[in-house]
Amino acid sequence: MTARRAFTVLELLVAMAILVVLMATCLKWFTATASQRRAAQWRQTALREAANQMERLAAQSWEELSSERAAKLVLSEEARQVLPEAALAIQVTRPADQPDAKQLAVTVRWRPRPETPEAQVRLVAWRFRKKTGA
């Protein structure tokens, strides 16, 4: 009797089935990883944009700091390119109980996919009028 030297069709089919299952699993993993990386990039870009806008607001003098002036600020070119359907909202409010304070709120919104809800990053800070003379 001679020794068998070739693979049978059944052995090849089993090997191919195992290979297909492994490839499908790897593809799902790579897709999920890419999606998470993209979401992290969007969030990081939005946070950086909100921080930059907040810094611009904080650099303004007390008298210049208003909602009308803040409405003139726009998203950077990078944020518009990276964030899908990006929008910027800035609010400057002056609480009635604290006449020497202004609340600054910067919100950057984007929609990852048309069928998903908006994602957003929001930063809030307080700005107080400097007291003159003690």
N, C-alpha and C positions, 0 to 999 in steps of 0.2 A: 504494500500500500504506500502511495506517495504522500508526502506532506503537503498540506494546503498552503498556497502562497498568496492568495488574493482575498480581498474583502468580499463579503456577500452583499447583495443589494440591501438586505435588511440591516446590516451593520452600517452601511452608508446612510440609509434613511434615518436611523437613530442618531447618528453623529450629526447629521444636518439639522434634525429637530432640536437637538441640544444647542447647537450653534445659533439657530434662529431665536430661541428663547433667550439666550445670553445677549444677543444683539438687541432684541426688543427691550430688555431690562436696561442695558447701557444707554439706549436712545432716550428712554424715559428719564433716566437719571441726569443725562446731559441737558435735556430740555428743561427739567426742573431747576437745575443749577443755573442755567442761562437766564431763566425767568427771575430767579431770586437776585442774581447779580444786576440785572436791568432795574429791578425795583429798588435795590439799594442805591444804584447810581442816581435814579430819579429823586429819591429822598435826600441824598447828599447834595445834589445840585439845588434842590428847593431850599434846603436848610441854609446853604451857603448864600443863596440869593436873598433870603429873608434877613440873614445877619448883615449882609452888605447894605440892604435898604434901611435896616434899623440904625446902622452906623451913620448913614447919610442923614437920617432924621436927627440923631443925637448931636450931630455936628452943627445943626442950625441953632441960631440964637432963640431964646425964649419967645421973643416977639414974632419971629418968622415962623415958628412952629404952629402950623394950622392944618386943618383938613384940606383946605383949598390948595395950599402949597404942596402937601403930601400927595394930592391927586395927580400932580404933574410928574411924579416919579414913575418910571416905566421899567419893565423887566429888561434884564441885560440880554444881549444877543445870544450868549451861551445858553441861558435859561430857556429862551424861546426855541432854540434849536434842539435842546435835549428833552425838555418836558413836553409831552403831547398835550395840546389844548391848554397851555399854561395861562394863568391869570393872576394878577397881583391886586390885592386889596389892602389899603392902609387906612387906619382910623386914628384920628387924634381927638381924644375926648377930654373934657375938663370937668371933673366931678364937682357938683355943687357944694358938697361938704368940705372940699379941699381946694380953695381958690388958688393956692400956690403950686398946684400939681397938674400935670397932664399925663394921661395914659396913652401910650403909643402901642398900637397893635398892627403887626405886619403879617399878612396871610398870603401864602403862595399855594395856589390850587392847580391841579392837573388831573387829567382823566387818562389812566393807563390804557384802557380799551373802551371803545364806544359802549359796550354792554355793561361796563362796570361802574360803580359809583366813583365820585371824585375822591382823590386823595389830597391831603393838605398838610402843610407845615405852618404853624402859627407861633410867632414870638410876641411877647408882651413885655413892655418896660414902662417905668415911670420916670418922668422928668420933673424936677422940682425947680422953682424959681430961686435964684441965688438971693440970699438976704443981704441987703446993703447996710453996713453999720451995725454995731452991736450995742 
